[in-house]
Amino acid sequence: MNKGFTLLELLVAIIIFAIVAVMAYGGFNQLVRQRDIAATTMQRVRDLQRCVTRMAQDFEQLSARPIRDANSAADIPALYVGNNGADLVEFTHAGWTNPTGLSRSTLQRVRYRLVDNKLYRDYWYVLDRTLNNVPVQVELLDKVSNVTLRYMDSSGQWQTTWPPGALATSSNAPNTNYQPRLLPIAVEFTLTLQDWGEIKRVIEVPGP
């Protein structure tokens, strides 16, 4: 005569199944968390690579093309480090692709800014802009604590301002030290990230 399971045996089986299920669910949750962490890390890597590549391409194609100040008749240097704490650098670069054949230059004026731990790249559709020409603002990277830029002059010395020497702005009359078309021979930028520390690149600037 066949015997069925007793109530005690059923309870033991249910308890064992529940323990195994809890362990399996915990392992599944851990796998999901690891997957999410890996996906977040990979996205961060892609964002960082995109940012560094964008900056490197811009500096590699520096152009000795000053622009006209929207408020006066003075020139703003081809590469200019201003006095605004948020604005890091503004310059003209070549190689702005034009796949649709628009009536515009292949030179582009860009500006890098650091605001609220976010690095922005602004650009204008025209070089000699007016007050009505507002820049397109693109966020490149977040969690950026600091950005440091240095510029190597023709004597091999690193400068933290550019043009080196006495700077001329829209409010200063040009002087003998003012060379609006002067470009460095190399640019070094250092990104200090809140999560990954320092990322440094040195970009050689092609000669004219």
N, C-alpha and C positions, 0 to 999 in steps of 0.2 A: 504494500500500500504506500503511495507517494505521500510524502509529508510536505506541507507548504511552509512558507517562512513564518516564523513567529514574530510577534510585535516587536520584541527586543531586537531581532535581527534586522527588521525594517528600519528601526530607529538608528541602529548603528550604520546601516548603509546610507541613510539620508544624511547623517552627520558627516560621514566620510566624503560623500558627494559635495556637501556644502563647503567643507574645508578645501577640497580640490578646486571648486568653482571660485572661491575667494582668492586662492593663490593664483589661479589662471587670470582672473580679472585684474589683480594687482600687477601681474606681469604685463598684461595687455596695456594697462594705463601707463606703465613705465615705458613701453615701446612707443606709445603715442606721444608721450612727453619728449622722449629722445628724438623722435621724428620731427616734432615741432621745433626743438632746439636746433637740430641740424638744418632745417629749412630756414630758420631765422638767421643762423650763422652764414649760410650760403648766400642769402639775400644781402646780408651786410658786406660779404666779400664782393659781390657783383656791384653794389653801390660804390664801394671804395675803389674798385678797379675802374669803373666808369668815370669817377671823379678825377682820379690821378691821370687817366688817359686823356681826358678832356683838357686838363690843365697843361699837360705835357705837349699836346698838339697845338694849343694856343701859343705857348711860349716858343715852340720850335719854329713857328711861322711868324714871328714878330716882323712888323713892317715899319720902316722909317717914315711913317706918314702922320704928321701932326694933324690936329683938327682945329676948327675955329670954335672959339668960345661962344656959346649962345647969348651971353650977356654983353659981349664986347667984341672988338676986332682982333683981340689977342689970340695967339696960338696956344693950344694945350699940347704939350710934348707927345711924341709918338708913344712913349711909355712914361707914365706919370704916377708918382706916389704922392697923394695929397695929404691934407691935414685932418681929414675926417677920420675919427677912430674906427668907424664901421667899415669905411671904404679901404680896402687893402691896396689895390692897384687898378689902374685903368690903362689900356693900351690898344693899339691897332694891330691886327694880324691878317695875314693873307690866307688863301685857301678856303674861303667861304664858298662852298659848292652852290651851284645854281641850276639844279636839274630841270626846273620848269621854265628856264629862260626868261626870268623876270628882268625888268629894266633896272638893274642895280649893280653896284660894284661887287667884286669878289673880295674886297677888303671889308673887314668887320671891326667895329669898335666894341670892346667888351670891358666889363668892370667886375672885379671880385669883391664881395662883401662878406663880413662875418657878423651875423645878427642873431642873438639869443641861441648861441651854440649851433647855428646853422650856416653853412657856407652857400652863398648864392653866386650865380654867374648871370650878370645882366648883359644884354646886348641891344644895340640900336640897328634899325634898318638903314640908317643913313650915317655918314661920317660927320659932316659938318651940320650938326643938328640945330634945330631951333627949340624954343621953349615948348613948342607943341609936340615935339618928338619925345615920347616917353619910352623908357627901355622895357624890353621883355625880361621879366624876372624868373629865373629858373633855380629851384633849390637843388644843389648838387649832393649835399651830404649833411647829415645831422650828427649830433653828439660830438661836435668839434669844439674843443676847449680853446684852441689857439691856432693861428696860422702865422708863420714867420716866413718872410721873403727876403732874399739877399740877391744882389746884382753884382756881377764881376765886371769891372771896367777894363779898358784896354791894357792897363798895367798889371793886371792880375790881382787887383785888390777888391775885396768884397765891400759893397756899399749897401746901406740899409735904406737910402733915399735915392730917388732918381728923377731927373738928371742929377749927377753928382755936383757938388759945389753949391753955389747960390741958385735956388730955384726961383723961376719966374712964374707967377700965376696971373690970372686975369687982372689982379689989382696991382701987380708990380710991373714996372717998365723993364723991357729986356735989357740984359747987360752982356758983357763980354763972356761971361761964364755960361750963358744960356744957350744950349744947343738942342733945339726941339726935335731934331732928327737923330740924335745920338741914341744908340742902342747898346746894351751890355753884350758881352761875348758869352755869358752864361747866366742862368737864373737858377737859384736854389730855393725850393719851397719845402717847408716842414709843416705837416699837419699833426697836431696833438689831439688825439682822440680820447674820449672819456673811457672807452672800453679797451682799446688796443695800443695805447701809448703813441709814440712818435712814428710817423711815416715820412721819410725824406727822399727827395729826388733832386738831381742836378741835371739841368737841361742845357745843352749847348745850343747857342743861337747862331744860325748860319750868317756868314758875312754878307754885306750888300752885293 
